[in-house]
Amino acid sequence: MKLHALFIPFLLLVSCGKTTEVKIIKLAHGLDINHPVHKVMVFMNNKLQKTSKDALKIEIYPNQQLGSERQYLELLQIGNLGMTKVSAAVMVNFSPDMKVFGLPFLFRNKAHTFKTLDGTIGKELLDGGKKYWLKGLGYYDAGSRSFYTKKEAVLNPKNLEGLKIRVMESVTAMNMIRNMGGSPTPISAGELYTALQQGVVDSAENNPPTFYLSKHYEVCKYYSLDQHTTIPNVLIMSTHLWDKLSKKEQEWFQYTINESIKYQRKLWATSEQEAIKAVKKAGVIVTKPDKTIFKNTV
């Protein structure tokens, strides 16, 4: 893999005849360009350029162009990438306290989720990555994860027995699936469509926008909204980059991140509704099982 610098100084000639250095920060993520999170990143770049008067710019690499989420974090650690967005589940391998987000049925509702993420507990968890050269900047809403399957709807844990279920590389996620009766199978997001199609796994779990935009609904015609985990996305910057920014540049960044979080949560709510509507139109049977039955297994 070709390694990329934290940021690239770029000389911009301005109208007054002076030369201004533009810092171009490289941000990589694994999502499709139609995904709401990618759209928010475009918004974030525009906001940052405006706030910094074009002193800072974000160059976005979507669709796993530079590797997997785990690889992005490794690149941040050694200073060869500036920023990334990863699931908190992947962060567990680098900042162990993040594993708390993997606990099933942790939050009561959206209000409870955001209050926790934006409060003292959320900040503590963000700061936990510093000793691993990972600067936590904030949380994006990633909705709740639910099961989708090929042969029948998951109405209770018994429907998971004997199924190979794709999970992220998370010990907590694998333990959850085992407790529910399934067989956890870690597979990268980029390989999942083919794995479902070829029967390597029988099921997977994710939020509505990702289920829709990944086109997994073409293979899995049952989507059961048990909402077993609510794992946020985390915006991470390499501490190597953060420490090189001036205090003013850090302020610009944090302000921009905060604004993007507000926008992302509104966009996410809309995208969830649109995704459910779209998969239903494509023939997917969407059900809402009794969560209590699932809670009792874990």
Secondary structure, 3 states (H helix, E strand, C coil): CCCCCCEEEEEEECCCCCEEEEEEEEEECCCCCCCHHHHHHHHHHHHHHHHCCCCEEEEEECCCCCCCHHHHHHHHHCCCCCEEEEEHHHHCCCCHHHHHHHCCCCCCCHHHHHHHHCCHHHHHHHHCCHHHCEEEEEEECCCCEEEEECCCCCCCHHHHCCCEEEECCCHHHHHHHHHHCCEEEECCHHHHHHHHHHCCCCEEEECHHHHHHCCHHHCCCEEEEEEEECCCEEEEEEHHHHCCCCHHHHHHHHHHHHHHHHHHHHHHHHHHHHHHHHHHHCCCEEECCCHHHHHHHC
